[in-house]
Amino acid sequence: MKAGWVKLPFVEAIVDQSGGNIKTPQSEFLTSGRFAVVDQGKNLISGYVDKESRLCKASLPVIVFGDHTRCFKFVDFPFCMGADGVKVLRSKVEADVKYLFYYLRQLNLPDGGYDRHFKYLKRSHILLPPLEEQHRIAGILDRAQYLISKRREAIAQLDTLTQAFFFEMFGDPVTNPKGWPSIYFKDLLSMPLRNGVSLSNTGKVTSKVLTLSAITGNAFDETAWKTSTFQSVPPITQRVDQSDFLVCRGNGNIQLVGKGYFPTQQMPEVTFPDTMIAARISPELIERQFLQHIWNSSAVRRQLETLARTTNGTFNSLSRLFRYRKNLPVASKL
């Protein structure tokens, strides 16, 4: 080991400061607000709240660790904790917190499946160079991370351009000005719409379950799941399948109602909750990428929100919303 470098057990270098803080369940997230909510999902910020009493009390900056997802986040702004599997970590020793963040993020923690992972993290060791060297390493990795973020922004701009090309080629999917053959969404289904699994605080069966953030971001997030309990083993029809188009029921939030994505992979060990509806799409009728482009369009988004407002005043029953979708054509496979 280099001179001045030390290796410390995790529990001697890091302290868990999660206790004593109010945790915010996902059902109470706002789309905008005074304070950001940080949970264990892939995105840095998962939602917002307005109540100052929910702010995390730990001194900033901190490292947030996802007990289920193994995600690490560096947080240097006032935030509120998500409700499940969030650990807020601070250094016990003199150290650059950003260096600790990068060091912890590169650890190869075992995948405990349904298990929590903080116990594995506590068994690790932290390699600490002199403080000046920590600053230098953190600075280099910050610059690398900046380049990565710029690359992602460029890809996002490319996605916007792709959507523009899509509209130029096929026209508005709602008004269908080019007169393409069209069918209604309900006619694309190869099986009836399916509700997700209801969670149970008293259940005896443990399983992984998606959270809403899996389908309400800019892409499907396969890391947005948590461990929960059920009264019985969830049936296979409520497991996450690539053939299903998973749609958010809304949970009272008009901006989330109807948000939907196809899973990026088979996830047979993960179920989808009753805050989502699964639509099994017939592949011979429409390409999944084509449907995804249509669904993400501003025209369909406006249509979904309008229909949601007129569905007996509720936003959380997409099964009812689909029955009203007689005026929402979807172009068929070309």
Secondary structure, DSSP 8 states (H G I E B T S, - for coil): --TT-EEEEHHHHEEE--TT--EE-GGG-BSS-SEEEE-SSSSS--EEE--GGGB--S-SSEEEEETTT--EEEE-S-EEEESSSEEEEEESSS--HHHHHHHHHT------TTS-SHHHHTT-EEEE--HHHHHHHHHHHHHHHHHHHHHHHHHHHHHHHHHHHHHHHH--TTT-TT---EEEGGGGBSS--EE-B---TT-SEEEEEE-GGGTSSSS--TT-EEEEEESS---GGGEE-TTEEEEE--TT-TTTTT-EE--SS-EEEEE-BTTEEEEEB-TTT--HHHHHHHHTSHHHHHHHHHHHHTSTT-SS-HHHHHHTGGG-EEE---
